[in-house]
Amino acid sequence: MVAVSHALLVRHALLVSHALLVRHALLVCISHLLATHSADNDLGPGSFDSLEHERLQRHSVRRLEQLGFAVTLTSPQTTGGV
C-alpha cells in the first residue's frame, strides 16, 4: 500500500511540474509580445522546410571542413526546361 501511494504522489508531482512549465512558457511568450508591442506573424507553410535546408547546409559544410576539405557553396543553376 505504501508503494502505491508513493507512485501516486510521484505521478501527481510530475503532472503539477509539467503544468507549471507550460504556464511559465505561456507567461514568457505573452510578456514578450506585450513588451515588444509586436503581433504574431505567420511565417508561412514553407518556413520550417527552409530552416531545415539551411541547417543541413551548415552541418554539411562544417563536417566537410572538419575532414580537411575547403568548401565553397554555389547555388544550383536553373535550367530553362524541365
C-alpha positions in Angstrom: 0.0 0.0 0.0 2.9 2.4 0.7 4.4 1.8 -2.7 1.1 2.6 -4.4 0.6 5.8 -2.5 4.2 6.8 -3.3 3.7 6.1 -7.0 0.6 8.3 -7.0 2.4 11.1 -5.2 5.2 10.9 -7.8 2.8 11.0 -10.7 0.9 13.9 -9.2 4.1 15.8 -8.6 5.2 15.2 -12.3 1.8 16.4 -13.5 2.0 19.6 -11.4 5.5 20.3 -12.5 4.6 19.9 -16.2 1.6 22.2 -15.7 3.9 24.8 -14.2 6.3 24.5 -17.1 3.6 25.1 -19.6 2.2 28.0 -17.6 5.7 29.6 -17.4 6.3 29.2 -21.1 2.9 30.9 -21.8 3.7 33.8 -19.5 7.1 34.3 -21.1 5.6 34.3 -24.5 2.8 36.7 -23.5 5.2 39.1 -21.7 7.5 39.2 -24.7 4.6 40.0 -27.0 3.4 42.8 -24.7 6.9 44.2 -24.1 7.8 44.4 -27.8 4.3 45.5 -29.0 4.5 43.0 -31.8 1.8 40.9 -33.3 2.0 37.2 -34.0 3.4 36.8 -37.5 2.7 33.7 -39.5 5.8 32.5 -41.2 4.0 30.5 -43.9 3.9 26.9 -44.7 7.5 26.6 -46.0 9.3 28.2 -43.1 10.3 25.0 -41.4 11.4 23.4 -44.6 13.8 26.3 -45.3 15.1 26.2 -41.8 15.9 22.5 -42.1 17.6 23.1 -45.5 19.8 25.9 -44.1 20.7 23.7 -41.0 21.6 20.8 -43.3 23.8 23.1 -45.4 25.7 24.4 -42.4 26.1 21.0 -40.9 27.4 19.5 -44.1 29.9 22.4 -44.7 31.1 22.1 -41.1 31.5 18.4 -41.3 33.5 18.6 -44.6 35.7 21.3 -43.2 36.4 19.1 -40.1 37.5 16.4 -42.6 40.0 18.8 -44.1 38.1 19.9 -47.2 37.9 23.5 -48.4 34.2 24.1 -49.1 32.6 26.7 -51.4 28.9 26.6 -52.0 27.3 27.8 -55.2 23.6 28.0 -56.0 22.4 25.3 -58.5 21.9 26.7 -61.9 18.3 26.7 -63.0 17.6 25.2 -66.4 15.1 26.6 -68.9 13.1 23.3 -69.3 12.2 20.5 -67.0 
